[in-house]
Amino acid sequence: MKNTLLLIVALFAFAFANAQEFSRRDSLHGGLRPERTSFDVLRYDLNITVNPDKRYINGYNDITFKVVSSTQKIQLDLFENMKIESIMLKNKRLEYTRDNDAVFISFPNELKAGSEHTLRFNYSGNPKVARNAPWDGGFVFTEDDNGKPWVGVAVQGTGASLWYPVKDHQSDEPDNGASIKVAVPNGLMNVSNGRFKGSKNLKNGYTRWDWEVKNPINNYDITVNIADYVHIHDNYKGLDLDYYVLSYNKEKAEEQFKQVKPMMECFQTKFGEYPFKEDGYKLVETPYLGMEHQSAVAYGNNYKMGYRGGDLSYTGVGLTFDYIIIHETGHEWFGNSITSKDIADMWIHESFTTYSETVYLECTLGYDKAMQYVYGQRMGVRNDKPVIGIFGVNREGSGDMYYKGALMLNTIRHIVNDDDKWWAMLLKYSEKYKKQVIEGQDVINFFSKESGINLEPVFNQYLRYRNIPKLELKLEDHKLQYRWETDEENFAMPVDVDIYGKNIRLNGTNDWQTLTVEADKIKDVQPKIKEFYIKVDKM
């Protein structure tokens, strides 16, 4: 009875702690209630002025949407510290209420399913400034080496509503793209997503720079980059390559960005055609490290190889390429083209993109160097908590979604054990879900079906639990006993071991199995840990 009471108290404490972990703000941001699901965003037309000295924004966003189910109220989002000037529909003011960062807009008459509308959301204010972009969301207001303003923004995870009114949930991208018109002080340039459509001197000390996006785009990808930029244009097999860098860095950029063409050759071969060809590809120099802003990739690696001049794999192989160019461009396929519905499934973005670094290395340096690199990434895995986050409250899982996720994919490649099949699967995955919003189960189902192997237990063990599979081995009189110790029930996964130079595949489960082998001692049985991300316990 005492033990039962203690268990009840412990369970209650656990439930209470978890209930307190998330606020109403979290639920409003991460949840999908009728005020959000009742409409589908078709287009954003953003028109703002940015004053770098005052760190101030004012302007409007025209939001065009289609009603999915009849409603008289919808939810848009704008951070509390930003002021709502007015919300207009057909030149009439709409009533609204604010609840944390959510803005609930009421219409005088019910909006009928199937109807389309455009409202104008006028706003102003001083947006949140990031303390350490891009790891915390916000604007960066700084100066270049010539003392000229240099401004950028990165809001992944924190939310695009930090700086403009938006339906701030990954499940809904504007189907018909967006326009981004940004007025900045004369002598500066703004670079945003998509194609440059022209600039206009407003005769008030500001020039407006107009950009147009043809493709659907993640909310957090929409961006502004303000500086004294110079423009470098190039082309790769019909794909426009445009680089916007600080005026005194032009020569550095021309040399460093030579990596773009072999990268594009590799990625288009392995993942399919660049997804946003209509909008072109850009690298834009930013005052923060980098971010995968669609068709306007933020670059702040200071023209160094590796990651800020270091190697995240601790192998030396990571110093053979510019990490920010390769990683952030990989996101154009994984994250920008294929997008997770909820940020709890951000592994869909980060695992595949981190793996794209290994893919690039295999394209340029070969299989052995690629395996050396991905194996080295184990050093960055913490195994602290599940990779999958908590749904409905805008909460990502462990940062292990990067390296652990890439190691998981490398493991699955070697489970498949057929490289032609693996590359065909990866290409088909990229093309099947191109420009779509998907869920984690879609990924699991796809790779299970295409491989002909039930990979769900494998995905579950790596994504839903802290621990990785542990291979237990025993050897006595040439009888090798083996099994998997896992959190996932009914776990099954093949693994390769080397015995005296001979490769042997063990089709392991949670139950002990026995195989007669030539090995005399357990140390002669060498699991291939470069190919399979596992723990090994030799008993």
N, C-alpha and C positions, 0 to 999 in steps of 0.2 A: 504493500500500500504506500509505504514511504517512497519507494522508487517510482511508483506510478505518479505520485503527487509531484515529485521533483521533475519528472518528464513533462507533466502538464505545465508546470511553472516555466520550464525551459522553452517549451514550444510557444507559450504565450509571450514570453520575453522576445523570442525570435520574431514572431509575427508582429509584435508591437514595434520592434526596431525597424523592421522592413517597411511597416506602414508609415513610419515617421520619415523614412528616407526620401520620399517623394512628396513634393508640394503640389498645391493646386496649379501653380505656374507650370510645373513639369507636365502635368496632365493636359493642361490647355495647349501646351506647345506640342507635345508628342502624340496626343490622342486624335482619333478620327470620330468625332460626334456628328450628328446630322447637319449642324451648321457648316461643316466642312465638306461632307460627302454629298451634299445636295447640289453642288455645282462643280464644274470642271473648268479650270482656267484655260483660255485659248491663247491669250497674248498679254504681254506687259509692254507698255510704252512709257518709259521713264524719262522725265525731263527735269533736270535739277541744276542748281548752281552750287559750286563748292568754293567756299572762302577759306583757303589754307591758313591764313593768319588768325582768323577767329575760330577755326576748326568748326565751321558751321555749314549746314546744308539747308537749302530750301527749294521747293519745287513740287512736283506731283508725279503720280503714277496713274496712268490710264489702264484700268484692269478690265479686259474683255473676258467674259465667261459665258458658259452655256449651262442652263439649269438642268440638272439630271433628274431631280425629283422636286415637285412643287414646294416652294418655301416662301416664307415672309421674312426670314432672318438668315444671315450668313456670318461666318467668322473670317476676318482677315487679321493680320498681326502687324504690330509696330511696337517697338520697345517703349516702355512707360515714360522714359525720359524725353522721348521725341514728342513734339506738339502736333496735334491734329488741327489744321486750320479749317478744313471743311471736307465733307464727302458728298459728292454731287452725282446725281443721275438725271440726265436730260435737263440740266441747268436748275435742278431743284435740290435743295439740301436734304440729306437723309439724316435721320436720327440714329444715334449710336450710343453704346455704353462701353466702358473700358473695364477689363478685368485682368489685372496684371498686364501682360503684353498682348493679350487678345482684345480685338475690337469687334464687338457684335453689332452688326449694321442691320437696322430694321427698314423695311420697305412699306410704303403706304398701302400697297396692294400685293397680293400673292403673286410671286413670279412663277409662271407656269412651266412645267417640264417641257424641254425642247426649245424654249425661248433663249435668245442671246441678248446680252446687255453689256454696256460699257459704263463703268463708274469712274469718276475722277477723284482720286484721294490726294488732297493737298496737305502738305506737312512741312515741318521745319524743325531745326534743333541742332544741338551739338551731339553727334553720335559718340558712343562709347569708344574710348581709345584703348587699344590693346596694350597690355603690359609686356607681353612677350609673343608677338605674332610669329608664326601662325598657330601656336599651340593654344592661345586664348584668343577669342574672337574680338575684332575691333579694327578701328582705323589706325594707321601709322602716319603721323605728321612729323616729318623731319626735313632736313636740308641736304642737298648734295655737296660735293667738295667745293663748289663755287658759291655756296650760300643760297642757292635757289631752292624753292619749295619742292619737296619730293613726298608724294602722298600715295598710299596704297591701302587696301582693305582685304581682310581674310576673315571669314565668319563660319567656316565649316563647323558643325556641331553646335556652336553658339546660336546661330540662326541669322538668316538674311534680314529678318525684321529688325535687326540691330540698326539698320541704316535706311531701309526703304519699306513701304507698306507692301505686303505680299501674303499670299497663302503659304505660310511657312511650314510646309511639310513635304518630305521627299516624294510622297506618293503622287503628287500632281505637278507636272511640268507644263509650261505653256505650249500647247500643241503647235501653235503657229509662230513660235519664236518670240522675239522681243526687239525693241529699239531702245538704245541707251544714248541719250543726249545729255552731255555734261558741259556746262559753261565753267571755264576756269580763267584766272587772270591772264591777260595778254602776255605773250612771251612763253607761256607754258602750253603743253599739249595734254589732252586726255586720251588714253587708249583703253577701249573697252572690248567686249566680245564681238565677234563677227567681222563684217566688212566695214571699212571706212566709207562713209557716204558723203563726207564733205565737212567743212568748217564754216562758221559764220561769225564775223565780228559784230557783236551786239551794240557797239558804240557806247558802252558804259564801263569800259575797262576790262571787259570779259569777252572771250571768244568761246563759242559753243562748238563742240566736237561731236559729230553724229555717227553712230554705229548701228548696224543692223544685223540681227541674228535670224537665220532662216530655220534653224533646227530647234526642236525642244531642248530646254536647258534647265539644269538644276538651279534651284533658287540661290544656293550658296556659291554657284559659279559666276553669277552676274557680278561684274567688278568695275572698278575705276582705278586707273593708274595715271597719276598726274606728275609731270616732271618736264625738264628741258631735254626732251628726247630727240634722237636722230633716228631715221628710218633706214633699215637695210632690207632690200628685197632680193629674194632668190626663188627658185622653182625646182621642184623635184618630180619629174614624170607627170607634169600637169597639175601638181599640188602647189599652190602658192605658199611660200615660206616668207614670213615677214617678222623682222626683229626690231624692237624698239628699245634702245639702250641710252644711257646717259651720254651726252654729247662727247665727253672725253674718253669714253670706253669703246668707241667704235672699232678700233683696230683689235682690241682684245676679243670683242664679240665675234668679229669676222673669223678669227682663228678658232675660238672655243666652239662656236656653233657649227663647225664643220662636222661635228658628231651627229648632227640632225639627219643628214642623208643616209648614212649606213643604218641609223636607228630606224628610220622610216622604211627602208628596204626590209629590215628584219621584221618589224612589227606588222607591216602589211602582208608579208609572206606568211607569218604565223597566225595573225589575228584577223586578217582581212583588210580591205581598203580603209584608209583613214575615214572615220565615221562622219566627219563634218567638213567634207571637201567644199561644200557650198559656202562655208564661212571662212575657209582658209585656216592655216596654222600659224600661230604667232608665239614667240617668246618675248616677254616684256620684263625688263629689269625692274626689280622691286626692292624696297628698303627692308624687306623681311625675306626669310630663306626661300620660300616657294609655296606654290599652291596650284592645284589642277584646274584653274579657271578655264572653262571650255573655250577652245579656239583663241585663248589669250593666256597661255600658261605663264604663271608668275615665276620669275627666275631671280634668285638672290644668292647664288653660291659663289659670288666673287671670282668667277672665271677660274675656279680651282677644280682639279680632278678629285674624285671621291666625294665625300660628304664634308664640306667645309675644309677640305684638305686632308681628311681622315678616312679611314676604311672601316665601315660598320661590320664587315665580315672578319676583320682581324687577320686576313690572309694575304694582303697585298694585292689581291685581284681587284678589289674595289677601287683601287687607285688608277685603274686603266680607263675609267670613264667618269664623266660628270654626273654624279648621282641625281641631281635635281632635273637635269634635262631628261634623263632616261626614265626615272621614276614618275615624275609629274606628267610626262607625255604618255606613259603607259596608262594613266588614268583616263585618257581620252577614250580608250576602249573599255576600261574597267572602272566604272564610277560615273563617267559622263555619258557614255553610250549605254552601258548596262548599269542600271541604278537600283539600289535596294529600296524597297518600299518604306522600311523603317530603319532608323540608324542603328537599331539593335543588331541588324544584319550587315553592318558596315564591313564585315569580313569579305563580303562579295566584292567590295571596292579594293580593300587593302591587301588581301591575300593574293589575289590575282595580279595586282599591280606590282607588289613586291616580287612575285614570281617572274614578272616580265623582265626584271633586272637579270635574273639567271638566264632567261630566254635570250636576251640581248648578248650576254657573254658567250652563250653557246653559238650564236650566229657569228660572232666576231673572233672568238678565241678557241672555240671547240668545247666538246663535252667535258673533258677532264677539268678544265679551268672553271667551267660553270658549276660542276659538282663540288669543287673545292670552295667556291664562293658560297653556295647555298648551305653547305655543311658548316661553314664558318659562322653563318647567321644564327646558329644555335646559341652562341654566346650572348645574344640579345634577348633570348626567351626567358621569361620569368616564371611561367606556369603559376601565376598568382590567383587567377580567377578565370571563369569561362570566357571564351572569345565572343560568344553570342551574348548580347546585352539584354536589357529588359524592355519589352515592347510597350508602346503606348505612352511613354514618359520621357521621350527624347534622351535615352540613356544608352551609350555605347557599352560594349563589353571591354575585355582586357586589350591593352595595347599589343598583346601577343597576336592580334589579328594580322600584323605585318609578318614577322619572321616565322612564327609558329604556323601561320596560314600558308606561307610559301613552302615551308618544309612539309606540310601536309600534302600540298599539291605535288611536290616532288615525290613524296611517298606513293601517292596514287599513280603517278606516272609509272613507277616501278612495280606497283601491283599489276597494272595493265600489262606490263612486260612486252610491249610491242610499240616501238617508237612511231612507226608509220600510223598506227591506229591512234596513238596519243595525240600527235600533232593534228590529225584529221578531226579528232574530237574537240580539241581546243579551238580550232578554226570554226567548226560548226557551231560551237557554243557562242562564240563572238558574233557570228552572223545570224543565228537563230533569234537571239535576244537583243539584237542591235536596236538602239534607241527605245528600249523598253524599261519599264519599272517592274522588278521581279522580287520574289521572296527566296529565302534560303532553301526552302523545300524544292523550289524549281531547279536550283543548281544540283541538289542531291539527286533528284529524279533523273535529270538529264544525264549526268555522268554514270549513274547506275545503268540506265537503259543503253547508252551508247557503248559502254564497256562490256555489257553482258554480265556484270558482277554486282551483287548487292553491296553497294558502298555506303549505305546509310549507317551501319554500325561504325564504320571508319570515320565518316564525317562527324558523327555524334560524339565519339570519344575525344577527338581533337578539338571540337568546338564547344561542347556542352559541359566539359569537365576540365579541371585544372591539370589532371595527370595525363601523360601520354602512355600508350600501351607499353607494358613491361613484358618482355619475353623471358620466361623462366626455362632454364636448360639443365638437364642432368645427363650424365654419361656413366654407364657401367657395362663393362664387357661388350663394348661396341654398340650398345643399345642407347640411342639418343632419345631421351624423353623431353618433350617440349609442350608448353602451353602459354596462353596469354593471360596475364592478370590485368583486368580492366574494370572501370566503373560501369561501362556499358554492358548490359546483359546480352548473352548469346552473341558475343563478339567473335568474328572470324576475319582473318586477314592473312594472306600469304606473305612470307618473308624469305629472302635468300640468305644463305650462309655459305661460307667458303670453307672447304675442308681439303687441305693439301692441294690448293689451286683448282679444285673442282667446285663448280657452283651447284648447290642443291637447294631446291625450293621446299620450304616447310609450309604446309597449309594448316596453320595454327588456329585453334579455337580456345575456349576457356577450359576445355577438358584435356587431361594429359593424353598425349599420343606418343607412339614409339616408332622409331625408324632405325634400322640397322645401318651403321656407317663404318667407315674405315678408321675413324679417329681413335687414337689411343688414350688421349687425355682431353678433358673438357676445353683446355686452352687451344686445342687444335680446331675447335669449332668457332669460326669467326663470322658472326652476323654482319651483314653489309650495312653498317650504320650511316654511311655516306648517302646511301640510296633510300634508306628507311629511317624516319625519325622515331626512334624507339629507345626505351631503356632495356638493358640486358642484365639478367641476374643468373650467373652461373653457379649452380649449387654443388 
